[in-house]
Amino acid sequence: MKNKVLGLGAAALFVGGSFLIGGSTLKAEAQELIGASFIDNVKPYLEFRPRFEYVDVDGSPKDSANALTIRTKIGAKIGTVLGIPGLSAQLEAIDVSALIDDYAPQKPDYELVPDPDNTRLTQAFIVYKNGNYAFVAGRKYVAIDDHRFIGTVGWRQMPQSLGVVAIAGAPIENLTFLLAGVYERKGIIDSLNVDWHMDKMPLVVDINYKVAPELKLKGFAYLLTDIHNTLGIKASGAVNFNGVKFSYLGEYAKQTDPYENDNLDTKPDIDTDYYRVKLGAAYSGFFGSVMYTYFGDADGKDAGFSTPLATLHKFDGWADVTLKGAALGFDYGMEEWCFSVGYKNPAYGKFVLAYLTFDSDKDTPVGKSIGSEIDALYAKKLTKRLSFLAKAAFYSADNGYYTRGKLLGTKDVTKYWLQLDYKY
């Protein structure tokens, strides 16, 4: 691990100068190393995120997992490239190292913690801004809305990044759009990495219009090569009433065969749908919400509704028991209820407690009730740069669910995490 961290440190020095000197000295060091005519306004950044994760699966032949990992992130934001106004760039690398590696995939006899040793260039992209428009090319994090369909999976030590060629803009007041082609996916583990030919790239179209502070409308099309086409609409907003902030969200999407296949010989046969409704309220640091999510079943086709590029850990329970169903599709569909309450105060931190239930939408050979889960979180900012997090998930199995003909989620799962996060 030491050699890998030192290697990342050397890379950071090359792109941004020393982290330990500041102000004009830092800028001068960076320009001397790379050339003042090439880049300007270099802002390096650094993160250390050690985390302990415990995983126990009741009745499993594998041993409980104990993982102590550390994420080392080093990057630089380059404000001006080649002296061209509006042209900027960003470089970033992450190393994930295991200090305690009693977990799969490090050791196959233990339960899974998807944070194997890995080192990767996570971001390397340029941006050109002109008026209300921005053009982007390269590998970067892509997060759309709340990560339900496309996200960064930032919870895992190695986040997800995408290779994109994109344009974003605001042609008129209150209207924004994103049009992107995706030529690569770098997942949280290398087995999820995918490359597509430029003429067969997944396409992302996202259009947002703010009617009023109380109403925002969205239309989207996520055309994922080899997987499916997703077309959808969304309405969301918030209103204040006597100091209470009420929020709402309604979303519907339809999935069909992908418009193109590249890494597959034939296109999957898909015809299913999805919807989500959420109501929330917040007052004086207290907050709560109720959310219902519906995943359509396969209905004799190749797969049920799925969100393979989402930040799945954020949804459908932190124990990640239903994660494969959300990523690949539930054969018999899924209905999920999530009830959450919490409190947030800078002096005391953030507390969250959630209760979730999962049921198959259609009758299955083992019954409709999948299981339930309780999640809990406490997070506190200790200093300007250092934060602490403790989190736990308790999944209680019932009948489980089917994905691609395989029965999953039939065993109780307990997980907990302790984490520090230092950012400079």
C-alpha positions as CSV (number, residue, x, y, z in Angstrom):
1,M,0.0,0.0,0.0
2,K,2.8,2.4,0.9
3,N,4.3,2.3,-2.6
4,K,0.9,2.9,-4.2
5,V,0.2,5.9,-2.0
6,L,3.6,7.3,-2.7
7,G,3.0,6.8,-6.4
8,L,-0.2,8.7,-6.3
9,G,1.5,11.5,-4.4
10,A,4.1,11.8,-7.1
11,A,1.3,12.0,-9.7
12,A,-0.3,14.8,-7.7
13,L,3.0,16.7,-7.6
14,F,3.2,16.4,-11.3
15,V,-0.3,17.7,-12.1
16,G,-0.6,20.3,-9.3
17,G,2.5,21.1,-7.4
18,S,3.0,20.4,-3.6
19,F,0.0,20.0,-1.4
20,L,1.8,21.4,1.5
21,I,2.5,24.9,0.2
22,G,-0.3,27.3,-0.5
23,G,-1.4,30.4,-2.4
24,S,0.9,31.9,-5.0
25,T,3.7,29.5,-4.2
26,L,1.5,26.5,-5.1
27,K,0.5,28.2,-8.4
28,A,4.1,29.0,-9.2
29,E,5.2,25.4,-8.5
30,A,2.5,24.0,-10.7
31,Q,3.4,26.3,-13.6
32,E,7.1,25.6,-13.3
33,L,6.5,21.8,-13.4
34,I,4.1,21.8,-16.4
35,G,4.6,25.1,-18.1
36,A,2.9,28.5,-17.5
37,S,1.7,28.6,-21.1
38,F,-0.1,25.3,-20.8
39,I,-2.2,25.6,-17.7
40,D,-3.1,28.2,-15.1
41,N,-5.2,28.4,-11.9
42,V,-4.4,24.9,-10.7
43,K,-6.3,23.8,-7.6
44,P,-5.1,20.5,-6.2
45,Y,-7.2,18.4,-3.8
46,L,-6.7,15.4,-1.6
47,E,-8.9,12.9,0.3
48,F,-8.2,10.1,2.7
49,R,-11.2,7.9,3.6
50,P,-10.5,4.9,5.9
51,R,-13.5,2.6,6.5
52,F,-14.2,-0.5,8.5
53,E,-17.0,-2.7,7.1
54,Y,-18.5,-5.8,8.7
55,V,-20.8,-8.2,6.8
56,D,-22.6,-11.3,8.3
57,V,-25.0,-13.5,6.3
58,D,-27.0,-15.8,8.5
59,G,-26.6,-19.5,7.6
60,S,-24.0,-18.8,4.9
61,P,-21.1,-21.3,4.5
62,K,-18.8,-18.3,4.2
63,D,-17.1,-16.5,7.1
64,S,-18.3,-13.0,8.1
65,A,-16.3,-10.3,6.4
66,N,-14.1,-7.8,8.2
67,A,-12.7,-5.2,5.8
68,L,-10.6,-2.2,6.7
69,T,-9.9,-0.2,3.5
70,I,-8.6,3.2,2.8
71,R,-9.4,5.4,-0.2
72,T,-6.7,7.8,-1.3
73,K,-7.9,10.4,-3.8
74,I,-5.5,12.9,-5.4
75,G,-6.6,15.4,-8.1
76,A,-6.3,18.8,-9.6
77,K,-8.7,21.2,-11.2
78,I,-7.1,23.3,-13.9
79,G,-8.9,26.6,-14.4
80,T,-7.3,27.5,-17.8
81,V,-5.8,25.3,-20.5
82,L,-3.6,26.5,-23.3
83,G,-4.5,30.1,-22.3
84,I,-7.9,29.7,-24.0
85,P,-10.7,31.5,-22.1
86,G,-13.4,29.0,-21.0
87,L,-11.2,25.9,-21.5
88,S,-10.6,24.0,-18.3
89,A,-9.7,20.4,-17.2
90,Q,-9.7,18.1,-14.3
91,L,-7.4,15.1,-13.4
92,E,-8.0,12.6,-10.6
93,A,-6.7,9.3,-9.4
94,I,-7.9,7.0,-6.6
95,D,-6.1,4.1,-4.9
96,V,-8.1,1.6,-2.8
97,S,-6.0,-0.5,-0.4
98,A,-7.0,-3.1,2.2
99,L,-5.4,-2.9,5.6
100,I,-7.6,-5.8,6.9
101,D,-8.6,-8.0,4.0
102,D,-10.8,-10.8,5.5
103,Y,-13.4,-10.3,2.7
104,A,-14.2,-11.4,-0.8
105,P,-12.9,-10.8,-3.5
106,Q,-9.6,-10.5,-1.5
107,K,-10.3,-13.9,0.1
108,P,-13.0,-16.1,-1.5
109,D,-14.0,-17.9,1.8
110,Y,-15.4,-14.6,3.2
111,E,-18.6,-12.6,2.5
112,L,-18.4,-9.9,-0.2
113,V,-17.3,-6.3,0.3
114,P,-16.9,-4.8,-3.2
115,D,-13.8,-2.7,-2.4
116,P,-10.9,-4.7,-3.7
117,D,-7.4,-3.4,-4.0
118,N,-7.4,-1.1,-7.1
119,T,-5.8,2.0,-8.5
120,R,-7.4,3.9,-11.3
121,L,-7.4,7.2,-13.1
122,T,-11.0,8.1,-12.2
123,Q,-11.3,11.5,-13.9
124,A,-9.5,13.0,-16.9
125,F,-11.7,15.4,-18.9
126,I,-11.8,18.9,-20.5
127,V,-14.6,21.4,-20.4
128,Y,-15.2,24.3,-22.8
129,K,-17.7,26.9,-21.6
130,N,-19.2,29.5,-23.9
131,G,-22.1,31.5,-22.7
132,N,-24.8,29.3,-21.4
133,Y,-23.3,26.1,-22.9
134,A,-20.6,23.7,-21.8
135,F,-18.9,21.0,-23.9
136,V,-17.3,18.1,-22.1
137,A,-15.1,15.2,-23.2
138,G,-13.3,12.6,-21.2
139,R,-13.7,10.3,-18.2
140,K,-15.7,11.9,-15.4
141,Y,-18.3,11.3,-12.7
142,V,-21.9,11.6,-14.0
143,A,-24.7,12.1,-11.5
144,I,-28.2,12.9,-12.7
145,D,-30.7,14.1,-10.1
146,D,-30.7,11.8,-7.1
147,H,-28.7,9.0,-8.8
148,R,-31.8,6.8,-9.3
149,F,-30.9,6.0,-13.0
150,I,-27.3,7.3,-13.4
151,G,-24.9,8.0,-10.5
152,T,-21.4,7.9,-9.2
153,V,-21.8,5.1,-6.6
154,G,-19.6,7.3,-4.4
155,W,-20.4,5.2,-1.4
156,R,-18.0,2.5,-2.5
157,Q,-14.3,3.2,-2.2
158,M,-13.8,3.1,-5.9
159,P,-16.6,5.2,-7.5
160,Q,-18.1,4.8,-10.9
161,S,-17.1,7.1,-13.8
162,L,-18.1,7.3,-17.4
163,G,-16.3,8.3,-20.6
164,V,-18.5,10.9,-22.2
165,V,-18.8,13.3,-25.0
166,A,-21.4,15.8,-23.9
167,I,-23.0,19.2,-24.3
168,A,-25.1,20.9,-21.5
169,G,-26.8,24.2,-21.7
170,A,-29.6,26.6,-20.7
171,P,-31.0,28.0,-24.0
172,I,-33.8,29.9,-22.3
173,E,-34.6,30.9,-18.8
174,N,-35.6,28.0,-16.5
175,L,-34.8,25.4,-19.2
176,T,-31.6,23.2,-19.0
177,F,-30.6,20.1,-21.0
178,L,-27.9,17.5,-21.2
179,L,-27.0,15.5,-24.3
180,A,-24.3,12.9,-23.9
181,G,-22.7,9.9,-25.6
182,V,-21.1,7.3,-23.3
183,Y,-18.1,5.4,-24.7
184,E,-16.9,3.6,-21.5
185,R,-18.0,2.6,-18.1
186,K,-15.6,2.2,-15.2
187,G,-17.5,0.4,-12.4
188,I,-16.8,0.0,-8.7
189,I,-15.0,-3.2,-9.6
190,D,-13.1,-3.9,-12.8
191,S,-15.5,-6.8,-13.9
192,L,-18.2,-4.1,-14.4
193,N,-16.0,-2.1,-16.9
194,V,-17.5,-1.8,-20.4
195,D,-16.3,-0.1,-23.6
196,W,-18.6,0.8,-26.6
197,H,-17.7,1.7,-30.1
198,M,-18.3,5.4,-30.8
199,D,-21.0,4.7,-33.4
200,K,-22.9,2.5,-30.9
201,M,-22.5,4.6,-27.7
202,P,-25.2,4.7,-25.0
203,L,-27.0,8.0,-25.3
204,V,-28.3,10.3,-22.5
205,V,-30.9,13.0,-23.1
206,D,-32.1,14.9,-20.0
207,I,-34.3,18.0,-20.2
208,N,-35.4,20.0,-17.2
209,Y,-37.9,22.9,-16.9
210,K,-38.6,24.9,-13.8
211,V,-42.2,26.0,-14.0
212,A,-42.1,27.5,-10.5
213,P,-40.3,26.9,-7.2
214,E,-43.1,24.5,-6.4
215,L,-42.9,22.6,-9.7
216,K,-40.0,21.2,-11.7
217,L,-40.6,19.0,-14.8
218,K,-38.2,16.6,-16.4
219,G,-38.2,14.4,-19.5
220,F,-35.4,11.9,-20.1
221,A,-34.2,9.2,-22.4
222,Y,-31.4,6.9,-21.4
223,L,-30.6,4.6,-24.3
224,L,-28.1,2.0,-23.0
225,T,-26.5,-0.1,-25.7
226,D,-26.8,-3.8,-25.0
227,I,-29.1,-3.2,-22.1
228,H,-32.4,-1.3,-22.7
229,N,-34.0,2.0,-23.7
230,T,-35.5,4.0,-20.8
231,L,-38.0,6.8,-21.5
232,G,-39.5,8.7,-18.6
233,I,-41.0,11.8,-17.1
234,K,-40.7,13.3,-13.6
235,A,-42.3,16.1,-11.6
236,S,-41.0,17.4,-8.2
237,G,-41.1,20.4,-6.0
238,A,-41.3,21.8,-2.5
239,V,-43.5,24.4,-0.7
240,N,-43.1,26.1,2.7
241,F,-46.1,26.4,5.0
242,N,-45.7,28.0,8.4
243,G,-42.0,27.0,8.6
244,V,-42.6,23.4,7.4
245,K,-41.1,22.5,4.1
246,F,-43.2,19.9,2.2
247,S,-41.6,18.1,-0.8
248,Y,-42.9,15.7,-3.4
249,L,-41.7,13.6,-6.3
250,G,-43.5,11.6,-8.9
251,E,-41.7,9.6,-11.6
252,Y,-42.6,7.2,-14.4
253,A,-40.5,5.3,-16.9
254,K,-40.9,2.7,-19.7
255,Q,-38.2,0.3,-20.8
256,T,-37.9,-1.4,-24.2
257,D,-35.3,-3.1,-26.3
258,P,-32.0,-1.2,-26.6
259,Y,-31.7,0.9,-29.7
260,E,-28.3,-0.8,-30.5
261,N,-26.2,-3.8,-29.5
262,D,-22.4,-3.8,-29.5
263,N,-20.9,-6.3,-27.0
264,L,-23.9,-8.6,-27.5
265,D,-24.8,-10.6,-30.6
266,T,-28.5,-9.9,-30.3
267,K,-30.6,-7.3,-28.5
268,P,-32.3,-8.2,-25.3
269,D,-36.1,-8.4,-25.5
270,I,-37.4,-5.9,-22.9
271,D,-40.9,-4.5,-22.2
272,T,-41.6,-3.2,-18.7
273,D,-42.2,-0.1,-16.6
274,Y,-41.4,1.7,-13.3
275,Y,-42.8,4.4,-11.1
276,R,-41.9,6.1,-7.9
277,V,-43.8,8.5,-5.6
278,K,-42.2,10.3,-2.6
279,L,-43.6,12.7,0.0
280,G,-41.4,14.5,2.6
281,A,-41.5,17.1,5.3
282,A,-38.8,19.0,7.2
283,Y,-39.0,21.4,10.2
284,S,-36.4,22.9,12.4
285,G,-33.8,20.2,11.7
286,F,-36.3,17.3,11.8
287,F,-37.2,15.5,8.5
288,G,-39.1,12.5,7.3
289,S,-40.4,10.9,4.1
290,V,-42.5,8.1,2.7
291,M,-41.5,6.6,-0.7
292,Y,-43.1,3.9,-2.8
293,T,-41.1,2.4,-5.7
294,Y,-42.4,-0.1,-8.3
295,F,-40.2,-2.2,-10.6
296,G,-42.0,-3.9,-13.4
297,D,-41.6,-7.7,-13.9
298,A,-40.1,-9.5,-16.9
299,D,-43.5,-10.7,-18.1
300,G,-42.0,-13.4,-20.3
301,K,-39.3,-11.2,-21.7
302,D,-35.5,-11.2,-21.0
303,A,-35.6,-9.0,-17.9
304,G,-37.7,-6.8,-15.6
305,F,-37.1,-3.1,-15.1
306,S,-33.5,-2.3,-14.1
307,T,-31.3,0.6,-13.3
308,P,-27.7,-0.7,-13.9
309,L,-25.9,2.7,-13.9
310,A,-27.6,4.0,-10.7
311,T,-26.1,4.6,-7.3
312,L,-28.0,1.5,-6.1
313,H,-26.7,1.5,-2.5
314,K,-28.6,4.8,-2.0
315,F,-31.9,3.1,-2.7
316,D,-33.5,-0.3,-1.9
317,G,-31.8,-0.8,1.4
318,W,-28.2,-0.3,2.6
319,A,-27.7,-4.1,3.1
320,D,-27.7,-4.3,-0.8
321,V,-29.7,-7.5,-0.7
322,T,-32.0,-6.3,-3.5
323,L,-29.1,-4.7,-5.4
324,K,-28.8,-7.4,-8.1
325,G,-32.5,-7.2,-8.8
326,A,-32.4,-3.5,-9.3
327,A,-29.3,-3.8,-11.5
328,L,-30.4,-6.8,-13.6
329,G,-34.2,-6.7,-13.2
330,F,-36.7,-8.5,-10.9
331,D,-38.2,-11.5,-12.7
332,Y,-41.5,-11.0,-10.9
333,G,-41.2,-7.3,-10.3
334,M,-40.8,-5.5,-7.0
335,E,-42.8,-3.2,-4.8
336,E,-40.9,-1.3,-2.1
337,W,-42.0,1.0,0.7
338,C,-39.5,3.1,2.5
339,F,-40.3,5.1,5.7
340,S,-37.5,7.4,7.0
341,V,-37.1,9.9,9.8
342,G,-34.1,12.0,10.9
343,Y,-32.6,15.0,12.6
344,K,-29.8,17.2,11.5
345,N,-28.0,19.9,13.5
346,P,-24.4,21.2,13.0
347,A,-23.7,20.8,16.7
348,Y,-25.0,17.3,17.1
349,G,-24.6,15.8,13.6
350,K,-27.1,13.9,11.5
351,F,-29.3,11.0,12.6
352,V,-31.3,8.8,10.1
353,L,-33.5,5.8,10.7
354,A,-35.4,4.0,7.9
355,Y,-37.7,1.0,7.6
356,L,-38.2,-0.7,4.2
357,T,-40.4,-3.6,3.0
358,F,-40.0,-5.5,-0.2
359,D,-42.5,-7.6,-2.1
360,S,-42.7,-9.2,-5.5
361,D,-45.3,-7.7,-7.7
362,K,-46.4,-11.0,-9.3
363,D,-46.9,-14.4,-7.6
364,T,-43.6,-16.4,-7.4
365,P,-43.0,-20.1,-6.7
366,V,-42.0,-19.2,-3.2
367,G,-44.4,-16.4,-2.3
368,K,-44.6,-12.6,-2.8
369,S,-43.0,-11.3,0.4
370,I,-39.3,-10.7,-0.2
371,G,-38.2,-9.3,3.2
372,S,-37.8,-6.1,5.2
373,E,-34.9,-4.0,6.4
374,I,-34.0,-1.5,9.1
375,D,-31.2,1.1,8.3
376,A,-29.6,3.6,10.7
377,L,-27.0,6.3,10.3
378,Y,-25.1,8.9,12.3
379,A,-22.8,11.4,10.6
380,K,-20.9,14.3,12.2
381,K,-18.5,16.9,10.8
382,L,-15.6,16.9,13.4
383,T,-13.5,19.7,11.9
384,K,-13.5,21.8,8.7
385,R,-11.9,18.9,6.8
386,L,-12.6,15.8,8.9
387,S,-16.0,14.0,9.2
388,F,-17.1,10.8,10.9
389,L,-19.9,8.3,9.9
390,A,-21.4,5.2,11.5
391,K,-24.0,3.2,9.6
392,A,-25.8,-0.1,10.0
393,A,-28.2,-2.2,8.0
394,F,-30.3,-5.2,9.2
395,Y,-32.1,-7.2,6.5
396,S,-34.7,-9.8,7.6
397,A,-35.4,-12.3,4.9
398,D,-38.7,-13.8,4.0
399,N,-39.1,-15.6,0.7
400,G,-36.5,-13.7,-1.4
401,Y,-36.8,-12.8,-5.0
402,Y,-35.9,-14.1,-8.5
403,T,-33.4,-12.4,-10.8
404,R,-32.6,-14.1,-14.2
405,G,-34.1,-17.3,-12.8
406,K,-31.9,-17.3,-9.6
407,L,-33.5,-17.1,-6.1
408,L,-31.7,-14.4,-4.0
409,G,-32.3,-12.6,-0.7
410,T,-33.4,-15.6,1.4
411,K,-30.9,-15.1,4.3
412,D,-30.8,-12.5,7.0
413,V,-27.9,-10.0,6.5
414,T,-26.2,-7.7,9.0
415,K,-23.8,-4.9,7.9
416,Y,-22.2,-2.0,9.7
417,W,-19.6,0.6,8.9
418,L,-17.3,3.0,10.7
419,Q,-15.7,5.7,8.6
420,L,-13.5,8.8,8.7
421,D,-13.2,11.2,5.8
422,Y,-10.5,13.8,5.5
423,K,-10.6,16.3,2.6
424,Y,-8.0,18.9,1.7
